[in-house]
Amino acid sequence: MTVIVPLGLLYFFIQRFFICTSRQLKRLESTTRSPIYTHFSETVTGTQTIRAYAVVDAFVTESQRRVDFNQIFYFAGISSNRWLGFHLELCGALAVFAATLFAVLGRDTISGAIVGLSVSYALQVTGALNWMVRMSSDLETNIVSVERLEEYASIATEAEWDVPETRPPPNWPDRGSVSMHDLAVRYRDGLELVLHGLTCDVKPGEKVGIVGRTGAGKSSLTLCLFRIVEAARGRVLIDGEDIRRLGLHQLRSRITILPQDPVIFSGTLRVNLDPFNEKTDSEVWTALELAHLKDFVARLPEGLAYQCGEGGSNLSVGQRQLLCLARTLLRKSKILVLDEATAAVDLETDSLIQQTIRREFKDSTVITIAHRLNTILDSDRVLVLDRGVIKEFENPRTLLQRPNSSFYSMAKDANSG
């Protein structure tokens, strides 16, 4: 006991000293490892673009920089483990040295059997103490992983997917009216508002264009309409129904969006057009014809069974967007949102998409976030946003006749550019 008590205190001190350092090193190593995986994933996805712009060396250098930065903390963690191993072995050697020293000093009163037993126990006790310190240290060090899991688990989740009590009728929305009352939006608590008290009414079947300079709040309005970002204040009514009372699936499945970046899944054309197999082949071919893709698909040996690569890698950008248009035509909802849908395509494809939408959605409410002002000049009204505030909401031809209007200024800048 003369040696065990001080030895136990020494082991405890070493453990506490080691844990404070190793826990922080483990946290830093884990945090700096994530950017390596992110950069690698982005590099693999954009390999063609990287080679096209001849920036391979820059990406290799950036990858090496991130790995080197991570290795600083990884090496420090390994070094701290070696430090712990050395000091634990030193403590074990001291315990065995003390047992043999007492045996030598008491050689006249202690039998050889007791000496062998004490030395054997000293080796076993130090081994057990080494194991205890190692395991407790590893537990506290690796608890960092639990901390990171808890951090992700504590992120606020979306609203309920389905709310049976407020489930709308199957044909909702049957008119397509959209009303916003004092709508204010922020992306996260503590941040500034990106939309400041918007109030406007979109009539059933009306074609409305939304324009504004970068950062005006156009995309934020779309995100709020689909409840991807919840309103901080105010409300949005669709056919008189407050969308906050609906489940997310009930809302999002009744509104259609044609995004700027077409979303194509790995699978057949048929699965991409009708994921839930709700439409007949005849309806699918009709949608392809309206989207000006029928001839292209008909020439494919597999037809509708043609396999699309990941992200539509084996289709051109225009074909991907037309495929999304065909998917939109199959749904044929009463409210269609175009989020700069033609910003990334050529003028010919832009013209095809605009003509099809005007013809096939003439009875639906179409809300267009415009990148090219010419795409919304035939809209019934134009909503001009500036820093999250509605500046103008009138017919585009009326606004173009006012030289002091914001829309006139934007059209003038677009023509001069």
N, C-alpha and C positions, 0 to 999 in steps of 0.2 A: 504493500500500500504506500510505502514511502516514495516509491518511484511512480506507481500507476497514476496517482492523483495529479502530480505535476505534469506527467506525460499526457494524461487526458486533457488537461487545460492547454497544453502546448498544441495538441492536435486540433482542439477547438479553435484556438487563435489562428492557426494556419488555414483552417477551413474558411473561417469568416473573412480573412484577408483575401483569400483566393477568390471566393464567390463574388465579392464586390467588383472585382476586376473582370473575371471571366463572363459574368452576366452581361455587362455592358459591351464587352467585345463580341459576344454572341449576337446581341441585338444589332450592333453595327454591321457585323458580317452578314446577317440575314437581310438587313435593309439595303445594303449595297449589292447584294446578289440579285435582287429583283430587277434592277435596270439592265443587267446583263441579259436575262431571259427576254425582257421586253425588246431590247435592241436587236437581239438575234431573231426574234419572231418578225419584227418589222422588216429586217433585212431580207429574210427569206421570202416574205410576201412581196416586197418591192424589188426583187432581184433584177427584173427586166428594166425597170426604170433606172436603177443604179448603174447598170451597164450602159444604158442608152446615153446617160449624161456623163459617163466616164468618171465617176466619183467612187470607184471601188476602193482605191487607196484611202480615201477619207473615211469610209465606213470601217475598213480594217483597222485603221488607227484609232477610231472611236471605240471599237470593240476591245482593242488591246488596252486602251486607257481605262475602260470600265473594269476589265478583269484585273489590271494592276491595282486599281484602287481597292477592289474587293480583297485582293491578296494581302494587302497591308494588314487588315484586321484578321484575316484568316491565319496569317503567320504569327501575329501577336497572340491569337488564341492558342495555337499549338505551342508557342513558347511558354505561355502561362501554365499549360498542362505539364510541360517538362519541369518547370519550376516546382509545381506541386509534387510531382513524382520524386524529384530529388530531395525535397524537404521531408516528405513522408518516409522515404528510405533512411534518411539521416536520423529521424526520430526512432525508427525501428532499430537501427544500429545502436543508438544510445540506450534503448531498453535492454537489448541483449548484453551490451557492455556493462550496464548496471547489475544485471543478474550474475554475470561471471565475476564482476568485481566483489560483490557481496559473498559469492562462493569462495573466492580466494581469501578474503579477510576472515571468514568464519570457517576455514578449512578444518580447524581442530574440533568444531562442535557440529558441523553439518556433514551428513553422510553423502557418499557419492551418488546414491539414488535420488536424494533430494536436490542435489546440484543439477543432475541431468533433467529432473522434472521441472525445475525452475527455468532453466535455459530453454527447454522445449516449450513451456508455457509462454515465455517471453516472445519467442518466435511466433507462436499462434496468436497471442494477443495483439502484437503489432500488425500481423497480417489482417486480423479482423478489424482493427482500427483503420488500417489503410483502406480496406474495402468500404467501411462505413463512411469515411470521409469522401472517397471517390463517388460513391452512389449518391450521397446527399448533395455533393457539389454538382454532379451531372443533372440531378433532379432540378435544382434551382436554376442551373444554366439553361436547360432545355425548356423550362417553364416559359421562356420567352416565346416559344412557338404557340403556347396556349394564350399568351397575351395578344399575339397577332390574330389568332382565331377569334378571341373575344372582341377585338377591335372591329373585325369584319362583321361579327354577329350582332354588334350593337348598332350597326348602321340602320337607320330607319327604313323599314320596308314599305313597299307600295301599298295602296289601299286594297280592300278585298277584291278578289277576282270576280266573284259573283255574289250579288245580294238578292236573294229570292224575294224579299219583302218589297223591293222597288223595281222588280224586273219589268221592263217596258213591254208593250205589245210586240208581237213578231214583226209587224210591218212598220215599227218605229225606226227612224223618223219617216213619216209619210208625206210631209210637206217640205221640210228642209230649211226652216227658219232658224237663224242663230242670233241670239241676243246677248250682249255683254253689258253688265251693270257694274260700274266702279271697279273694274278688274285691275288688280295690282299683283305683280308677280316678282318674286325674287328666287334665285337659284338655291340659296341656302340661308338658314337663319344667321343673322348678323351681317349679311351682305346688303348692299343697296338694292333698291327696286329697279328692275329693268323695264317694267311696264307700270305706268303711273295712272291708275284710275281711268281705264278705257271704258267708254260707254258708247255703244252703237248697236244698230239693228240691221241684220242682213235678211232681206225678204225671201220667201220661198221661190226657188228657181232663179234667183238673182246671180249675176256673174260679177264678182267683186275682185279687183286687183289690189294687192297690198304692196306698196313701194316704200322705199326709204333708203337712206345711205347706210353703210356698214355700221352695225351696232345700234340701229334704230329700234330693234325689237321685233322684226318680222318673224324670224324663226322661233323666238320666245312665245309669240302668240300661237303658233302652230303647236308647240310643245304643250302649252296650257290647254289647248282644245282637245288634245288626246290624253290629258292628265299625266303626261310624262313629268311635267313640273306642276305642282299643285299651286293654286292661287293663294296668295297671302291675304287677299281681301277681295270682296266682291264675288260675283258669280257669273256663270255662263249657262244660258238656257238654250236647249235645242228642242224645237217644237214645244216650248213651254216646260220642258223637263230639266230640272237642275242637274247638271252632270255630276255634281259631287255626291248625289244620292245614289248614283248607279254604280254597279260593279265595273271594274276596268274592262272585263271581257264584253259586258253588255254595251259599253260605250264604244270601244275600239273596233268591235266586229261590225258595227253599223255605219262607220265612217270609213271612207277610202282615201288613202294618200298616195300620190305618185311622187316619190322623193327625187332629189337631185342625183344621188348615187344609187343606181339600180341594185336591188338586192336579189341575187340569184343563188339558189341552193344547189348543192351537189346532188344530182339526180336527173331523172328524165324531164323532158320538156312538159310532159303531161302532169307530173308532180309539181313542177314549178308553177304551172298555170292554175291547177286545181288541187291543192295539197290535201284536201279532205275528201276528194273524189265525190263531189256533190253535183257535178255537171256531166252531161252526156258528151260523147265525142263530137257529136254534131254541133253542140253549143261551143265547144272548144275551138273547132275549126272555123266557126262563124266569127269568134273573137279574134282569131289569128288573121282572118281575112280583113276585118275592120282595122286591125293594127298594121296592115300591109306586110304581114309575115307569112302569109299562106304559101306563096310561091317558094320562099326560102325553105320552109319546113317540108313542103311537098317534094322538093328535090333531094332531101336527105334520105338515104337508104332506110334508116330506122324510123323515120317519120316522128311521131309524138314520143317514141321510145328513145329518141336521141339523148345521149348522156351529156349533161352540162357539167363542165369542169367546176372546180371550186371557185365561187365568186363569178362564174360565167367566163372563165379564162379562155375558153375556146369560142367565144362570141365577141363580136365587136361591141364598142360602147353603144353605138346606135341600135344594134340588135338587142342588146340587154335592155335598153330603155323601152323599145317597142314591145319586148316580151312583158315588161312590167305594165305597159299600157294594155296589153291583151288581158293580163290578170285583172286589171282594173275594170275592163269592159265586162268581164265575167261576173264581177260582183255587182256592178251597176247600182251602187247605193245612191241615196238622195242627196248626200253631201260629199263632194269631192274636193280634196285639198291638193293643190299642185305646189310643191315646195321647190321652186326654181327647177322644175322638172326638165327643162330643155337647156339649162345653162352649160352642160358639158357635151352637147351633141352639135352636129353640123347644122347649117341652115336648112338643108333639105329635110333632114329628120325632124327638125323643129317644126317645119311647115306641116309635115304629115301628122305629127302629134296634135298640133293646134287644130287642124281641120277635123280630125277624128273626134276630138273632145267637143268642139262646137256642135258637131252633128249628133253625136250619140248621147251627149249630156245636156241637151237643150232644155230639158224639163227638170234638171237637177240644179242644186245650188253649187256653184263652183267658186272656190276661194283660191286665188292664184297669187303666190308670192313671186313677184316679177324680178327677173334679172335683166331681161331685155324689155324696155318699155313698150316696144312695138307689139309685144304679145298681149298687152292688157289695154290697148287703145280702144278695142271694141267692147270692153267691159261696160256693164251698166253703171257702175260706180268705182271709184278708186279711193282707197284708204291710204293717206300719206302719213307715215309715222316719222317722228323725229325725237330721238332720245326717249323713247317709250311713251310719247304723248301723241295723240291724234291731232295733226295740224289741219288736214283737209279730208273731207269725205263727200265727194261729189262726182258728177259725170266727168270723165276725162276731157271731153271736148269743151265742156264749160270751163274747166281749169286751164286748158291751153289758151283760152281767150283772155286770161287774166295774166298779164306780164309780171305781176307782183306775187303770184302764187308759187308755192314750193314745187309743185308738180311741173309748172312751166320752166322753172329754173333747172330742174333735173333733166327735162326733155332737151333743153337748150345745151346743157353740158354733154348729154349723150350724143347729140348731133355734131357738136364741135369736136368730140373725141373721136 
